[in-house]
């Protein structure tokens, strides 16, 4: 496969990203998966990817995050009727999961490559496009799409892992006519005003993947929801 970029004109179902239709590596060819998530709407997809990976009978999932306690939240910023429970607390799933807690993607993570050995694919959900007032930690710690994925790409190359799905946003780049809709122009305006830091971070992240030799898929959702 060649590197691809996808802009969807409707809400992205997080289940599709992990399940292989249309965005993610299929369960039939993916036995071991690495999932990374942070905080914010885009990152919440990572938490759902863990659950869907288990539903698809992925043999083992390694989760790398600064925020393992977020899996204890009942509400994952989504519309799931039954809510959520931490899969690491479920005896049926615990043996298939490994949690790797890091301190900050702003710091160099020693031995990160060890967690990528033997993986068939990676789902990286470290991006964020919401203003900092919703998550104050983004102001104090900074955005991590570029810094985190830079380390992820390096680790993947060292571990000989090539397949990766990462999440960005529509309306990010000037002249992007993938989805010629007024909402793209509005989102572009947001990125040029009070979401400037998020725009620069996501653009820098995308550039890393464009310049890499990885078999990447960049998903650019309009909205993210269970429907």
Steps between C-alpha positions, in 0.01 A plus 500: 500500500608853444466774764150642504314793641129495566267790564153384591196715440305342784557402856764237557389193690793412728413133452593523133849631566597189695286257304643542153209667323583742358807625681674251720697180458261204483477255785573217259852630438566677829580282800697747709407865526649807667253776595599846621262759640521833681224740602236677292248400237744355247686309769177348630491293184801313638303379800228367273762336279609288796146373555443429131832320474379267773166454323689408183702239691835668456741270684679772695470876535769720651367833624741792538372814669560769758147450630421134586247615763278636223395143429320508836269780383142392438453764233757491221370820343268294283139398465534134594178403676653247739805708589840341540707299743876470515593193290809445715265417788320235298644151552387402152720768344782572744730231362477656154600847617820673603500853643806720455477827692733778395568830673479739204549489125698820547772280647702240315354160588781254560456151356174595327586267213466198729124546505475492120687177431275242339212743439308471174361852511475820705204729569630838612244740648718772647353795313279768647303786343299637790599828665697473822221626723332158490813315607721730706781247487544577132601851599748393766646190330453600137365318195651162418396400147839587352723416797322174573476374144861592429601247765240252378630514143858448617399204718299345216793520262736342752250222568428445129132587536361677194120527530351791691172688520511849647232760552512867399225742394318642202535871424866496594679600184450792264363402160387154612205425271448141612169601653371822331253598768443821696587315822856453371537875463356556847736246656786660311403834656505342846846356434625842390367677811454343843619150397833606352712283730294191419531575126877530513532186710282289269667635188842417641378151585367442149831615352682236702288226349520643147879493521517154654521166319209358701179359356287767665136601489407846626132523593358854499156489660238770491349369822540196720209310646342162558251556219 
